[in-house]
Amino acid sequence: MAGVVDYCKVTDIAAQLPNATVSEEQAVWTQFIHAASRGIDTICDRSFGPDGTATKYFDIPRSDMTRFILPVWAGDFYNPTAIKVALVENADPAGTNWRTLTGDGITPPSNYYLGPENPDYIGTNDSPSATRPFYWIDLPSTPNPNDSTNYAMTFTKGMRTLSITASWGFSVIPDQIKQICINIVVRMWNAKGVGFSGTTGAPEIGVVAIPRYLDINEKAVLNGWRRESA
């Protein structure tokens, strides 16, 4: 199902807090998991779960642009099945004014290429071969010599002149993202009794701050997962 997903489960939290009663605490943990997952999205400017298969349309801002890089709001994608370019602005996708680019975007010869090329592995125990998604498209200056009839030298300027049919988001949730989500939820749970001050203790015996969200090492890890600029 398309839409945002949570990056860990109640059972993951129960494994970290073995003395808690899942049946009693599950509702609170569920809310914390939602908040932690969306907080990670905000920090990284992207979401990390699969968002379904769909056709999406994008604008091309300049007529002289021979390379189009997906804007940051377009999202990540993988397993594309169709890349189409409008021959005129505002063309009907059901009509003949769209050209399908041939090739797979990875192996030459192809009339488009996906980037980043040779993407890094995401790193999960469940799917060790999963890689980071694509987020831009290049048009080569030289077409496939065996298939020049449907080659587009440039993208058409205008509104919604690029069409991408693909799976969107990440194919799997990276292990690092899952673990950081678990860590945040556990901290939020442990900090639930400290009130708005975020501290425990008293002035006469000492005051200790109780962290609620990220430590400095987790922030460094999430910086590596921020949406990249091309």
Secondary structure as UniProt FT lines:
FT   HELIX           10..16
FT   TURN            18..19
FT   HELIX           22..44
FT   STRAND          50..60
FT   TURN            63..64
FT   STRAND          67..68
FT   HELIX           72..74
FT   STRAND          77..86
FT   TURN            89..90
FT   TURN            93..94
FT   STRAND          98..100
FT   STRAND          113..115
FT   TURN            128..129
FT   STRAND          136..138
FT   TURN            145..146
FT   HELIX           148..150
FT   STRAND          158..169
FT   HELIX           175..190
FT   TURN            191..193
FT   HELIX           195..197
FT   STRAND          199..202
FT   TURN            203..205
FT   STRAND          206..209
FT   HELIX           216..223
FT   TURN            224..225
//
